[in-house]
């Protein structure tokens, strides 16, 4: 009995010491997986400059949108494409219309030394693409293959990953020879890059956007962060991470 | 070095889940065991649902159910209480998610206790309460220990439900399993390995500890007979 009472007291203490987070000087930004490298860097720079803590939460754009619609306490949302952010604007979940911060390019990545685009077409090895159902880069990859009349031929070699982060995992662990991924996840300092990258001759690029959300308070701080992203300083970080404008 | 907060959150979540479910499930299982009704199997099937439902589905329904836009979420919000994207929220979710893992082994334990043990105790002048505490409960100690271990392990490894309803917020709902996934997504494999290793060692130690306490308990049981 004594043990049970002790456990109960411990439990009550544990529950009661939960801190409720209200409008402190702190930002929570929800970031699409493909933008996470750049946004971690921007968040660090912002923290240093404005002495404000920035929490970065990453996930697929689709899941983050579902959570925002259901009341997730996020201040800002960086979306991998415009459609998701527009959806939030239409649902009156964002303060303003989405602003474009830059674009990433669809690329092919391989760790194999004898890889080439020719081999991609004619070889037998597996090729990873992100799910075309909800990942913008997956949609682009499939569209690219269809444009080049390669989709039918390659469809049996395609492996579908949840998102481009998983494509990167498959490639970096050499579970597949090729992966259709984003320039944004590979061209940054924190990741020590190996292998070969093949740019694709497609004139499409995927614009990423930012919106401030209505779910939380401190609107001034949200505006400050967004203007920081599009400032010269933020711009330089984005360029360093492979964004094009 | 990795941030240890997700590990601490996982531990806290798993321990509280075990304690709360133990308090709820031991009486519930005993009541179900004593309940002589044809509807019993329906109740049992209903509480077993979390085993068959995919965690992300369960998480999604909980998210929609407790969202501030929903009726239930709205009612809770008037009391200034939010279940989604908070620690209380993932605790609630894991209580539901792990309920069958705590309840069913204990229920099977009660089912295996022969009726004559009750009768014996009553004829020796013990009350119902005394019989339950001193005779029946020590007899199902192994089942209870199994329940504790299953529930603890299940909560430590929980992913889908927490990802949906918790929102992966650092210090609030980012538990160890989510931290590992995040590090993997960010291609920080060394951090992912570190988290996995800590989680593995910790869980193993705690399960060993449960087993040790369980064995000591078993030694006491023998003295009854």
Interface residues (C-beta under 8 A of the other chain):
Chain A: X7 X8 X10 X11 X14 X15 X18 X21 X28 X33 X36 X37 X40 X55 X57 X58 X59 X63 X66 X67 X69 X70 X71 X72 X73 X74 X163 X165 X166 X168 X169 X172 X185 X190 X191
Chain B: X12 X15 X16 X19 X20 X23 X60 X63 X64 X67 X68 X69 X73 X82 X84 X85 X86 X87 X88 X91 X163 X164 X167 X168 X169 X170 X172 X182 X184 X185 X186 X187 X188
